[in-house]
Amino acid sequence: MLKLFKTQDPAKKLQKEYEKLKKEAYELSHTDRKASDALTAKAEEIWKKIEALKESK
């Protein structure tokens, strides 16, 4: 219930998603390099969004 009133910083939300993708990419890198590279590319796009948010503040 209290989470309803708590707003999360968009940069923090993106940071969590970035970390999750990097972890998944690392785990996949041992078995499926192509899928790992795709996840890493997604993570890099998210990182660019995080940087853009930091610059706009």
C-alpha positions in Angstrom: 0.0 0.0 0.0 2.8 2.4 0.8 4.4 1.7 -2.6 1.4 3.4 -4.2 2.6 6.8 -2.9 6.3 6.2 -3.4 7.4 7.3 -6.9 10.5 5.7 -8.2 13.2 7.7 -10.0 13.1 6.8 -13.7 16.9 6.5 -13.8 16.9 4.0 -10.9 14.3 2.0 -12.6 16.4 1.9 -15.8 19.5 1.1 -13.8 17.8 -2.0 -12.3 16.7 -3.1 -15.8 20.3 -2.5 -17.1 21.8 -4.6 -14.3 19.3 -7.4 -14.9 20.1 -7.5 -18.7 23.9 -7.5 -18.1 23.5 -10.4 -15.6 21.4 -12.4 -18.1 23.9 -11.6 -20.9 26.8 -12.8 -18.8 25.0 -16.1 -18.0 24.1 -16.6 -21.6 27.7 -15.9 -22.8 28.8 -19.3 -21.6 26.3 -21.1 -23.8 24.8 -18.8 -26.5 27.0 -16.0 -27.6 24.6 -14.6 -30.2 21.8 -14.2 -27.6 24.3 -12.7 -25.1 25.3 -10.1 -27.7 21.7 -9.2 -28.3 21.0 -8.7 -24.6 24.2 -6.6 -24.2 23.0 -4.4 -27.1 19.7 -3.9 -25.3 21.5 -3.0 -22.1 23.7 -0.5 -23.9 20.6 1.2 -25.3 19.2 1.5 -21.7 22.6 2.9 -20.6 22.3 5.6 -23.2 18.8 6.5 -21.8 20.2 6.6 -18.3 23.0 9.0 -19.4 20.5 11.2 -21.2 18.3 11.4 -18.1 21.4 12.4 -16.0 22.4 15.1 -18.4 18.9 16.6 -18.5 18.8 17.0 -14.7 
